Structure formats: structure tokens, C-alpha cells
Amino acid sequence: MEKKVIVKLKVKNNDMYDVRNMVNEGVKKDSDEYIDDVENEDVSAFPSEGIEIITEGYISRENGRFALRYVETDEDMSNEITTISYDDAESGIVTMERNGICRTAMVFEKGKRYVCVYDVSGMVLELVVRTYELDNRLDDNGGSLMLGYTLENGGATVARVKMIIEANIVD
């Protein structure tokens, strides 16, 4: 059974290079310019502006798997359907799938690196997601998820992202 929630998404991106632009132009930064160890990175160093979206969504649980589904709509994405999910037995491994103009499936596990494909209107880019922070408190009553991760392309760190998702049950 699905439960309706209000989803608040905050993303701060210490963007070395916009992923969407990489698809068309390639990575322009040299990997030596970036610090690989970001585990202790201070989020206050990120730009104060960022993306903040408030939208409706749904949480559900089926066959031992939790899912939070919501639609992101802003000037860069038109109706991107995002699903955040995890296995009950492994809440420290979180999957994020986006479907729309930008399509991707990313896996987040603290201290691990996973390869993902980022597809922007048929132009495909292979990225590596490296998670340095994951605090998953999502459950059947809503809750929150905090992610800190880097995106790498061709061995170069192209973005550092801090993401906080809050889900509150609608009465």
C-alpha cells in the first residue's frame, strides 16, 4: 500500500563541471586539480544556493524493498520521475533511479564506488559514483536520507554533491 508524502529535496552541488554539459563537450578539467579525499569536506564550502524542491510523492514497501517515488520539475528537468529505494536487509545500500529527459540509475554505499550510466536525451555518459556519506532514515513513516557523493568521469572528479531528502506523511 502506498502512502502519500510531501518530499523536500535539497541539493548543494560543488559542481566542477555540469554533468549535462559533459555529454556534449567532454570533461574539461584535469584530475590533478581536485582533491580525491572528500570524506571530511565541510558542506559550508559548497555554494549557499542550490536546488530546493518541494513536491508530492509516495512511499511503499513490497517484497522486502522500500521505495520513495516523486516527480522533480524545474527549469532543467521536466517531470523527472525519481525513485529512491533500498532492501530492508541492507538499508545502507540505496538506489536512485531517474526517468525522463535525464535517465540514470545510481547506487550509493558509503566507502564504495559504483559505475552508472547518465543518459541525457540519448547521449550517454558513463560516470562513477563514490559515496562518502550516507545516513538513511527513510521508513514507512517518512523520514530522511542524506547523501554525500562525488561523480567521476575518466578518472577526474567532476562534481561533489550533498543531497538531503525529507519525506513527511500527509494526513
Rosetta blueprint (number, residue, H / E / L):
1 M L
2 E L
3 K E
4 K E
5 V E
6 I E
7 V E
8 K E
9 L E
10 K E
11 V E
12 K E
13 N E
14 N E
15 D E
16 M L
17 Y L
18 D L
19 V H
20 R H
21 N H
22 M H
23 V H
24 N H
25 E H
26 G L
27 V L
28 K L
29 K L
30 D L
31 S H
32 D H
33 E H
34 Y L
35 I L
36 D L
37 D L
38 V L
39 E L
40 N L
41 E L
42 D L
43 V H
44 S H
45 A H
46 F L
47 P L
48 S L
49 E L
50 G L
51 I E
52 E E
53 I E
54 I E
55 T E
56 E E
57 G E
58 Y E
59 I E
60 S E
61 R E
62 E E
63 N L
64 G L
65 R E
66 F E
67 A E
68 L E
69 R E
70 Y E
71 V E
72 E E
73 T L
74 D L
75 E L
76 D L
77 M L
78 S L
79 N L
80 E E
81 I E
82 T E
83 T E
84 I E
85 S E
86 Y E
87 D E
88 D L
89 A L
90 E E
91 S E
92 G E
93 I E
94 V E
95 T E
96 M E
97 E E
98 R E
99 N E
100 G L
101 I L
102 C E
103 R E
104 T E
105 A E
106 M E
107 V E
108 F E
109 E E
110 K L
111 G L
112 K L
113 R E
114 Y E
115 V E
116 C E
117 V E
118 Y E
119 D E
120 V E
121 S L
122 G L
123 M E
124 V E
125 L E
126 E E
127 L E
128 V E
129 V E
130 R E
131 T E
132 Y E
133 E E
134 L E
135 D E
136 N E
137 R L
138 L L
139 D E
140 D L
141 N L
142 G E
143 G E
144 S E
145 L E
146 M E
147 L E
148 G E
149 Y E
150 T E
151 L E
152 E E
153 N E
154 G L
155 G L
156 A E
157 T E
158 V E
159 A E
160 R E
161 V E
162 K E
163 M E
164 I E
165 I E
166 E E
167 A E
168 N E
169 I E
170 V L
171 D L
